[in-house]
Amino acid sequence: MSTVPPLFRHLVDDASMFPPGNLPLPEAVPAHRAYAGTPYADLVGAFVTSDQDLMKVAAEVAKTGDGPLNVSVVVTGGAGGIEPAIRYGDRSKDLTVTAIEVRLRDEDDLSRNALRVVRACDDCLDEETAFVEIGLDGAWERALDVVADAGYNAKLRTGGLDATLFPGSDQVAAFITACLDREVAFKCTAGLHNAVRHTAADTGFEHHGFLNVLLATRASLDGAGLDDLTALLDERDGKTLAAKATDINDQQAESTRRWFTSYGSCSITEPYDDLKMLDLLG
């Protein structure tokens, strides 16, 4: 029986090769495989790679002889890079592309860019999922409308290597609300290594907590307004958040995770250690 409750199962996508972790590929693939034998196996989601490293990841997987690896591919070339990544996955015996992640780059006309992306996805996606990173600048809600109409998912950048890449709690609350209003599932990326909102000692950056985001998603589903969501996202007391998480039953957990699907993290052990410390693991 899994020691990971439904609220957290397959929540953390393995983005160990991305900053700030930057784990070398020859170490990243075996490490991901090894998670299957750990107590936090069910916490781990897909292996995340860029399209530029896709062939290298396949070659590394082939060395292990352990069968195909499920990967989520971050497309670096915009809409034009989607089909090559999907077709490579179709041909490969070592990789199964389960999702693509693509960022809208033209902030002056996000909705037009979103339309190009969804059309490219329509042309080549079959069983795969698409996560469109729309950002929170400009007419982002219009771009989200395009993504929603096409039936694809959204992606939110919650941090990075610069303070400007961390959105405010009010912005994250607005994003969650906008996604749920449109019935758009979403994932997050960057800055969510830890469960609870905190100020990083080394950089001074204000990091969102993945537990805060989960609880804000649940609260939004239950009808909470923006102010209540912002307050949850600002909460820094781990015991308070843990108590709220404990009150979520399995059906509510599954509903929450239907919409907040996962987040990418360069560390798997940090989220696990935080959940263990908060006594949130079975």
Secondary structure, 3 states (H helix, E strand, C coil): CCCCCHHHCCCEEECCCCCCCCCCHHHHHHHHHHHHHCCCHHHEEEEEEEHHHHHHHHHHHHHHCCCCEEEEEEECCHHHHHHHHHHHHHHCCCEEEEEEEEECCCHHHHHHHHHHHHHHHHHHCCCCEEEEECCCCCCHHHHHHHHHHHCCEEEEECCCCCHHHCCCHHHHHHHHHHHHHCCCCEEEECCCCCCCCEECCCCCCEECCHHHHHHHHHHHHCCCCHHHHHHHHHCCCHHHHHHHHHCCCHHHHHHHHHHEEEEEECCCHHHHHHHHHCCCCC
